[in-house]
Amino acid sequence: MRGTRPRHANVHPAWPDAPAAGVPSAPAPAGLAGLWPAPHAGTPRSARRVFPAEITAPRAAREFTRATLLDWRVPGDAGDVLVAVSELVTNALRHGMEGLPQPLPLCPIQVVLLGHRRRLVVTVTDPGGQVPEPVAADPDRFTEGGRGLLVVGAVSDAWGWARLATGGKAVWAAFDLRVSPPAPRPAEDPRAPGAQDSPAR
């Protein structure tokens, strides 16, 4: 799954709370605002885990993701997916809890993995209402803050976010899986034992 990724804009229709077509709105941040990736045919495999708002959440989310991808036998190197999960959960910790009444929910961060044959979608939800917006790196500042979504955009094929009807938001990253075609079956040797002779003509 590693390597240079083309950027896709395959999207699903806007969520009900997204602005209607033709209605002026503020410029959307990079990413697909209010949209999900285009659905694939069939029902995907899914795995879900909730995490507390603790400093250990990104590591625990990576471990959950790594174990799930191994169990699903997802082809390719999972490094890009793990980077995206780590950045999305870190963003949820840093920005998804701002301005919320205390005490916080017991496990406010949720990671959901959807596995299609040719696509993997990672979704991280949090209870915050802040719009996910990538911040360009300032060459004069030695800081990593604000760069998480830039990293997600660099390692994934597409990313976006949407508000949830239950409150909060979901931020997702999609990865196109490189699936090799099945190897051709070797031709049967007619001299092999058990091979049927073709009828004489």
NORTAFEN-V322811 format. One record per residue. N is the residue number from 0. PHI is phi as a letter, one per 40 degrees, with the letter a starting at -180 (NA if undefined). PSI is psi in degrees with one decimal (999 if undefined). NEAR is the number of other C-alpha atoms within 10 Angstrom. Layout:
n:N phi:PHI psi:PSI near:NEAR
n:N phi:PHI psi:PSI near:NEAR
This chain:
n:0 phi:NA psi:-7.3 near:20
n:1 phi:c psi:169.7 near:15
n:2 phi:h psi:-179.9 near:8
n:3 phi:c psi:127.9 near:10
n:4 phi:b psi:128.6 near:15
n:5 phi:c psi:147.3 near:10
n:6 phi:c psi:129.2 near:12
n:7 phi:b psi:156.6 near:13
n:8 phi:b psi:34.5 near:13
n:9 phi:c psi:116.5 near:12
n:10 phi:b psi:164.7 near:15
n:11 phi:c psi:158.0 near:13
n:12 phi:d psi:154.1 near:11
n:13 phi:c psi:150.0 near:16
n:14 phi:c psi:158.9 near:16
n:15 phi:d psi:-29.2 near:10
n:16 phi:c psi:4.3 near:11
n:17 phi:c psi:154.3 near:13
n:18 phi:d psi:141.4 near:13
n:19 phi:c psi:155.3 near:11
n:20 phi:c psi:137.6 near:8
n:21 phi:g psi:-6.5 near:6
n:22 phi:c psi:123.0 near:6
n:23 phi:c psi:141.7 near:8
n:24 phi:a psi:168.8 near:9
n:25 phi:c psi:150.0 near:6
n:26 phi:d psi:134.0 near:7
n:27 phi:c psi:143.5 near:11
n:28 phi:c psi:167.6 near:14
n:29 phi:d psi:147.5 near:15
n:30 phi:h psi:171.0 near:22
n:31 phi:c psi:94.8 near:21
n:32 phi:c psi:129.2 near:21
n:33 phi:g psi:14.8 near:23
n:34 phi:b psi:156.7 near:21
n:35 phi:b psi:160.2 near:24
n:36 phi:c psi:154.2 near:21
n:37 phi:d psi:131.6 near:12
n:38 phi:c psi:146.6 near:13
n:39 phi:c psi:162.6 near:11
n:40 phi:c psi:147.1 near:8
n:41 phi:g psi:172.1 near:8
n:42 phi:c psi:124.1 near:11
n:43 phi:c psi:158.3 near:16
n:44 phi:c psi:152.0 near:12
n:45 phi:a psi:151.0 near:14
n:46 phi:a psi:142.3 near:15
n:47 phi:b psi:141.7 near:14
n:48 phi:a psi:140.1 near:15
n:49 phi:b psi:148.8 near:16
n:50 phi:b psi:146.4 near:17
n:51 phi:c psi:161.6 near:15
n:52 phi:c psi:71.1 near:22
n:53 phi:b psi:158.4 near:11
n:54 phi:c psi:-21.0 near:12
n:55 phi:c psi:-5.7 near:11
n:56 phi:d psi:-45.1 near:19
n:57 phi:d psi:-41.9 near:23
n:58 phi:c psi:-43.8 near:15
n:59 phi:c psi:-37.1 near:15
n:60 phi:c psi:-39.0 near:24
n:61 phi:c psi:-43.4 near:20
n:62 phi:c psi:-41.8 near:13
n:63 phi:c psi:-44.2 near:18
n:64 phi:c psi:-45.7 near:24
n:65 phi:d psi:-46.2 near:16
n:66 phi:c psi:-39.1 near:12
n:67 phi:c psi:-44.3 near:17
n:68 phi:c psi:-35.5 near:17
n:69 phi:c psi:-43.0 near:11
n:70 phi:c psi:-37.2 near:9
n:71 phi:c psi:-8.7 near:12
n:72 phi:f psi:46.3 near:9
n:73 phi:c psi:129.2 near:20
n:74 phi:c psi:154.5 near:15
n:75 phi:g psi:179.7 near:11
n:76 phi:c psi:126.7 near:10
n:77 phi:c psi:6.9 near:15
n:78 phi:d psi:-44.0 near:14
n:79 phi:c psi:-40.5 near:18
n:80 phi:c psi:-43.4 near:25
n:81 phi:c psi:-38.1 near:21
n:82 phi:c psi:-45.9 near:17
n:83 phi:c psi:-44.3 near:26
n:84 phi:d psi:-45.6 near:26
n:85 phi:c psi:-44.5 near:22
n:86 phi:c psi:-41.5 near:19
n:87 phi:c psi:-41.2 near:28
n:88 phi:c psi:-38.8 near:30
n:89 phi:c psi:-42.5 near:21
n:90 phi:c psi:-40.2 near:22
n:91 phi:c psi:-38.8 near:28
n:92 phi:c psi:-45.1 near:21
n:93 phi:c psi:-38.7 near:14
n:94 phi:b psi:-20.0 near:18
n:95 phi:c psi:-7.9 near:24
n:96 phi:b psi:-0.9 near:22
n:97 phi:c psi:134.2 near:13
n:98 phi:g psi:9.0 near:10
n:99 phi:c psi:145.7 near:12
n:100 phi:c psi:147.9 near:8
n:101 phi:c psi:151.9 near:7
n:102 phi:c psi:156.0 near:6
n:103 phi:c psi:157.9 near:12
n:104 phi:d psi:152.8 near:13
n:105 phi:d psi:-46.9 near:10
n:106 phi:b psi:83.9 near:13
n:107 phi:c psi:-8.9 near:19
n:108 phi:b psi:130.6 near:24
n:109 phi:b psi:135.5 near:19
n:110 phi:b psi:126.6 near:24
n:111 phi:b psi:129.7 near:18
n:112 phi:b psi:129.9 near:22
n:113 phi:b psi:119.2 near:16
n:114 phi:b psi:107.6 near:21
n:115 phi:c psi:169.8 near:19
n:116 phi:c psi:-37.5 near:17
n:117 phi:b psi:7.6 near:13
n:118 phi:a psi:142.4 near:19
n:119 phi:b psi:131.0 near:20
n:120 phi:b psi:128.2 near:22
n:121 phi:b psi:128.0 near:24
n:122 phi:b psi:133.3 near:22
n:123 phi:b psi:125.5 near:24
n:124 phi:b psi:150.8 near:25
n:125 phi:a psi:164.0 near:26
n:126 phi:c psi:-0.3 near:23
n:127 phi:c psi:157.9 near:20
n:128 phi:b psi:2.6 near:18
n:129 phi:c psi:134.5 near:16
n:130 phi:c psi:128.3 near:17
n:131 phi:c psi:119.8 near:24
n:132 phi:b psi:120.2 near:17
n:133 phi:c psi:144.4 near:18
n:134 phi:b psi:125.0 near:14
n:135 phi:c psi:142.8 near:11
n:136 phi:c psi:135.8 near:14
n:137 phi:c psi:115.5 near:10
n:138 phi:c psi:-15.8 near:7
n:139 phi:c psi:-1.8 near:6
n:140 phi:b psi:135.0 near:8
n:141 phi:c psi:80.0 near:8
n:142 phi:a psi:151.0 near:10
n:143 phi:b psi:-7.2 near:9
n:144 phi:c psi:138.3 near:13
n:145 phi:g psi:-2.6 near:17
n:146 phi:c psi:-3.1 near:17
n:147 phi:d psi:-44.5 near:22
n:148 phi:c psi:-27.8 near:24
n:149 phi:c psi:-39.5 near:17
n:150 phi:c psi:-44.9 near:16
n:151 phi:d psi:-43.8 near:26
n:152 phi:c psi:-30.2 near:20
n:153 phi:c psi:-32.4 near:17
n:154 phi:c psi:-12.9 near:24
n:155 phi:b psi:169.3 near:27
n:156 phi:c psi:-26.5 near:20
n:157 phi:a psi:153.7 near:25
n:158 phi:a psi:161.7 near:29
n:159 phi:a psi:-172.9 near:25
n:160 phi:a psi:160.3 near:24
n:161 phi:a psi:148.2 near:22
n:162 phi:c psi:151.1 near:24
n:163 phi:b psi:143.3 near:16
n:164 phi:c psi:-26.8 near:10
n:165 phi:c psi:2.2 near:7
n:166 phi:h psi:152.0 near:12
n:167 phi:g psi:-161.4 near:18
n:168 phi:a psi:164.7 near:22
n:169 phi:b psi:135.6 near:27
n:170 phi:b psi:131.1 near:28
n:171 phi:b psi:158.0 near:27
n:172 phi:b psi:135.9 near:26
n:173 phi:b psi:142.0 near:25
n:174 phi:b psi:121.3 near:21
n:175 phi:c psi:127.9 near:18
n:176 phi:c psi:136.3 near:18
n:177 phi:c psi:98.1 near:14
n:178 phi:b psi:120.9 near:13
n:179 phi:c psi:143.4 near:7
n:180 phi:c psi:153.5 near:6
n:181 phi:c psi:144.9 near:6
n:182 phi:c psi:140.4 near:6
n:183 phi:c psi:143.6 near:6
n:184 phi:c psi:137.7 near:6
n:185 phi:c psi:144.5 near:6
n:186 phi:c psi:141.7 near:6
n:187 phi:c psi:132.6 near:8
n:188 phi:c psi:117.4 near:10
n:189 phi:c psi:-16.8 near:11
n:190 phi:c psi:-7.1 near:9
n:191 phi:c psi:150.9 near:8
n:192 phi:d psi:136.6 near:7
n:193 phi:g psi:-10.1 near:8
n:194 phi:c psi:137.4 near:10
n:195 phi:c psi:136.0 near:10
n:196 phi:c psi:139.0 near:8
n:197 phi:c psi:145.3 near:7
n:198 phi:c psi:144.0 near:5
n:199 phi:c psi:145.4 near:4
n:200 phi:b psi:999 near:3
